[in-house]
Amino acid sequence: MDCSNVKKITDITDQIDYNDTNGSGKGDGKWVSCGQDGIYNELQNKFDKHFDGITKESWMAKSMCGCCKKLKPTGKEKVSWLEFYKCLLSKVSETTETFKKINKLIEWHKARA
C-alpha cells in the first residue's frame, strides 16, 4: 500500500480490490475493512460520522492509510476498530480535538468488548 500521495479516504480504498459480501455489515461491525468500496465505504463513514469538522480529510486519510498499511485489514483479515483507533491515536498530538475524539471511541469500544 502506498500512502505517499493519499489525500482523500477514497485514495486508500482505490488501492484495494474488496467488496463486502457479508450483506449490509451484519455480524462484522467490530471489524475494519480498509478496502471496502462500492456503495458503502467504512473508512469514509467513520470520518464523516466522527471526524469531519474537527480534522482535515487529508490528514485523516494519510493516518488511516498508515494504519491500514500497518495492520492490513483489507477485507479478509480480522482487525478490530479498537485496534485501528489505537493506531490512529498514536499519530495525533494529545492536545487536539481529534485525539479526544479517538480516545472516546477507544473507550466506547472497550466498554462493548
VENLINLIN-V515546 format. One record per residue. N is the residue number from 0. RES is the residue in three letters. PHI is phi in degrees with one decimal (999 if undefined). Layout:
n=N res=RES phi=PHI
n=N res=RES phi=PHI
This chain:
n=0 res=MET phi=999
n=1 res=ASP phi=-104.6
n=2 res=CYS phi=-101.4
n=3 res=SER phi=-65.4
n=4 res=ASN phi=-110.1
n=5 res=VAL phi=-72.8
n=6 res=LYS phi=-126.5
n=7 res=LYS phi=-125.5
n=8 res=ILE phi=-63.1
n=9 res=THR phi=-65.4
n=10 res=ASP phi=-64.5
n=11 res=ILE phi=-75.2
n=12 res=THR phi=-66.4
n=13 res=ASP phi=-65.8
n=14 res=GLN phi=-85.9
n=15 res=ILE phi=-125.0
n=16 res=ASP phi=-97.7
n=17 res=TYR phi=-150.4
n=18 res=ASN phi=-119.0
n=19 res=ASP phi=-69.4
n=20 res=THR phi=-105.9
n=21 res=ASN phi=-86.3
n=22 res=GLY phi=63.9
n=23 res=SER phi=58.5
n=24 res=GLY phi=73.0
n=25 res=LYS phi=-64.1
n=26 res=GLY phi=84.1
n=27 res=ASP phi=-122.5
n=28 res=GLY phi=-63.8
n=29 res=LYS phi=-89.6
n=30 res=TRP phi=-103.1
n=31 res=VAL phi=-86.9
n=32 res=SER phi=-131.6
n=33 res=CYS phi=-70.9
n=34 res=GLY phi=-103.2
n=35 res=GLN phi=-65.1
n=36 res=ASP phi=-136.6
n=37 res=GLY phi=88.9
n=38 res=ILE phi=-68.4
n=39 res=TYR phi=-118.4
n=40 res=ASN phi=-125.3
n=41 res=GLU phi=-57.0
n=42 res=LEU phi=-62.9
n=43 res=GLN phi=-63.8
n=44 res=ASN phi=-59.5
n=45 res=LYS phi=-64.3
n=46 res=PHE phi=-62.3
n=47 res=ASP phi=-60.8
n=48 res=LYS phi=-76.5
n=49 res=HIS phi=-115.2
n=50 res=PHE phi=-122.6
n=51 res=ASP phi=-60.5
n=52 res=GLY phi=98.9
n=53 res=ILE phi=-112.2
n=54 res=THR phi=-151.4
n=55 res=LYS phi=-76.0
n=56 res=GLU phi=-60.5
n=57 res=SER phi=-62.0
n=58 res=TRP phi=-67.1
n=59 res=MET phi=-64.6
n=60 res=ALA phi=-62.0
n=61 res=LYS phi=-64.4
n=62 res=SER phi=-67.5
n=63 res=MET phi=-62.4
n=64 res=CYS phi=-60.5
n=65 res=GLY phi=-59.9
n=66 res=CYS phi=-72.0
n=67 res=CYS phi=-63.7
n=68 res=LYS phi=-66.1
n=69 res=LYS phi=-72.4
n=70 res=LEU phi=-90.4
n=71 res=LYS phi=61.5
n=72 res=PRO phi=-85.2
n=73 res=THR phi=-97.8
n=74 res=GLY phi=132.8
n=75 res=LYS phi=-93.0
n=76 res=GLU phi=-77.4
n=77 res=LYS phi=-105.0
n=78 res=VAL phi=-125.6
n=79 res=SER phi=-79.1
n=80 res=TRP phi=-62.2
n=81 res=LEU phi=-60.3
n=82 res=GLU phi=-61.2
n=83 res=PHE phi=-65.3
n=84 res=TYR phi=-65.4
n=85 res=LYS phi=-63.2
n=86 res=CYS phi=-63.2
n=87 res=LEU phi=-60.1
n=88 res=LEU phi=-59.8
n=89 res=SER phi=-69.2
n=90 res=LYS phi=-102.3
n=91 res=VAL phi=-130.5
n=92 res=SER phi=-69.4
n=93 res=GLU phi=-64.1
n=94 res=THR phi=-91.9
n=95 res=THR phi=-93.6
n=96 res=GLU phi=-64.7
n=97 res=THR phi=-61.7
n=98 res=PHE phi=-58.5
n=99 res=LYS phi=-62.0
n=100 res=LYS phi=-65.9
n=101 res=ILE phi=-62.8
n=102 res=ASN phi=-60.8
n=103 res=LYS phi=-63.3
n=104 res=LEU phi=-64.7
n=105 res=ILE phi=-62.2
n=106 res=GLU phi=-61.4
n=107 res=TRP phi=-62.5
n=108 res=HIS phi=-68.6
n=109 res=LYS phi=-63.5
n=110 res=ALA phi=-65.4
n=111 res=ARG phi=-86.5
n=112 res=ALA phi=-72.8
